Amino acid sequence: MNIPRKIPAMTLKGIVLFPNAIMPLRIFENRYKLMLADVLKSDRMFAIAAERDRQESDDSLAEPPFEVATAGLVRVSKTNSDGTSLVMLQGLSRLRIESIDSEDPYRVLNVHPFETLVDKNKPILRSEIIDALSQNCKLGGEVTQDILDYVKELKDDATFIDVVAYTLCQQTIRKQAMLEVQRLHKRAEMLLHDILQENLQLSIQVGDSDNSKSYDAERN
């Protein structure tokens, strides 16, 4: 699917979309209502860019975006009785933002593709990540059995890494950092590191809980 070099965009605080992930959005601002109406008449595409903290930016631009965003395709759009809309947006591909083309009546970005680079000599650690996800599920982490069963069925390596990162990574800055990593094996290494760190914290919590139960049993 061809991504236009000029694309409407939502710049959102704390929101990072990955390719192949599905994001629900509630459209309620007038500018985004106009944007949605326009894209539904054309290619049904707009981008999601995470908003950078103002103190991290050198300019006075309102809602400064990070340099890498994601193009999305509107799969479902339902207008509510109050004029808002519920949209299901599917991530398509990474984009590097060159500039802001216009702001009125909504933001339009000048972009170019930011493709994933795959080095066939570098493993993407799929089995290690699945093992770590299974352990996270057993430890009572964010991974459910449904999530585990779903991601195991993702055959494409880039899709697998991106969907797991989108689903499980909780910190916006870390999620944005993974979005900006172009080499797939590096992205996989970051993801595995984060899951293992979370599993370590969960193991410590489980150990503390077990120790506390043992101590209470001894006292009784």
Buried (B, 14 or more C-beta within 10 A) or exposed (E): EEBBEEBBBBBBEEBBBBBBBBBEBEBEEEBBBBBBEEBEEEBBBBBBBBBBEEEEBEEEEEBBBBEBBBBBBBEEBEBEEEEBBEBBBBBBBBBBBEEBBEEEBBBBBBBEEBEBBEEEEBEBBBEBBBBBBBBBBEBEBBBEEEBBEEBEEBEEBBBBBBBBBBBBBEEBBBBBBBBBBBEBBBBBBBBBEBBBEBBEEBEEEEEEEEEEEEEEEEEE
